[in-house]
């Protein structure tokens, strides 16, 4: 059996967004940068992020964006096709700006922020964010 970087990345991403054993909401801020595009059930991951936030808590979400509409197809499994369609062999989708609607379906109130222009290069660099991609700032009710 062989393992690829894509397999490892997907497994690692799934492990990191598994439900917490503690049922209480306890996080005030959650940063999720370039993780959701690796997870087959991204809605479950978004709901879990929402669940662990305290009321009024904030999730900062950044993913690769490729247009207005998210492209995904669970039948696409070949690394070559995933690279061609989603930009990387271990991605299971390429999000569009409609991610805001998906985050809303998970319970969040959200907005899209041009974080790099708003906070400056130092803040973006210190957080490891891509200054060319929007940052989805999501709040728990």
N, C-alpha and C positions, 0 to 999 in steps of 0.2 A: 504494500500500500504506500502511495506517495502522498505527501502533503505539500500544498502550495502556499505561497504567501497569502493568496486570496483566502484559502481555507482558514489559515491561522488568524487573519485579520477579522474575518466574519465571526469565528468562534470567540475571539477576544471581545469583540463588540457586543455579542449576544450575552456573554457572561457579565459584562459591566452593566447591562441594563436589565438584569433579572430582578424580579421583585425583592425588595428588602424584606428581611425576616421580621423586622420591627414594623408593626402596623401603624405606628404614629407618624404624622407629618412632622418633620424636624429640620428641614433644610430651608434657609432663607433665600439662597441663591444657588442655582445649578447651572453649570456651563456644560453644554453638549456641542462640541465642535467636531464636525466631520465624523460622526458616528452613525446617524440614522440611515444614511444611504447604504450601509452595510447590513442592516437588520431586516430580514424578511417581513416581520410583523412590526412595522414602525409605529402603527397606532397603539399597540400594546406598550411599546417603549415610551411613547408620548404620554399615555395615561399614567404610566408608572412615575415619570418625572413629575407630572401634575400631582399625583398622590403624595409624594414625599415632601412637597413644598408646604411650608406653613401658609396659612391664609395671608394673602398679600405678598407672598414670596415671588421671586422672579426667576425665570429660566431664560438663559441666553443660548439661542440655537443658531448654529451656522452649518450649512451644508453647501455642496456645489450646486449652483443654479444654472440651468440651461434653457431659459425661455420662460414662458408664462405657465405652461402646463406640465405637470409631472409625468414622466414617461417611465412605465414599469410593466413588466410581463414576467410572471413567475415561471413561464416555460423557457425563458432565455437563461440558459445555464452555462453555455460555453464561454470560457474566458475571452476568446476572440470576439464573440458577439457582444459580451458585456463591455469590453473595452471600446468597441465601435459605437455602441448605443449609449453607454453611460459614462464613458471617459476613463474607466478603470476596471480591471478584470474582477475585482472583488466587490464592486458596487452592484446592488440589485435594483437600482432605479437612478434616474437623474431628475432631481426635483425641479419644479418650476416655481414661480412666485406664488402659485396657488398653495404652497406649503402653509401659508397663513390660514387658509380654510381648514386644512387638516389639523393644524394646531388648535383652531377653534373647536373642531369636532372632539378634540381630546379634553376640552374644558377651558382652555386658555383665552384670555383677552390678550390680543397681541398687536404689535405694530412692527413694521420693517424699518430699520434704522440704518442710515449710512454712517455706521459707527466710526469709521476711519476719519471721515470729515468732521464728525462731531467731537470726538475725543482726542484725536491726534495720533500720530504714528507711534509715539512711545507707549501709549496705553494699548494700542492694537498689538504691538510687538510683545509687550509684557504678558498679554493674555494668549499669545500664540494664534491670533486670528488672522485670516486672510483679508487684507485691506480692500481687495477688489470685490469681495462678496458681501452681500447684505447680512446684517445681523438681525435675527428675529427676536425681539424682546417681548417675552410672554409673561403675563401676570396671572397668578391664581386668584380667583374671586375671594 
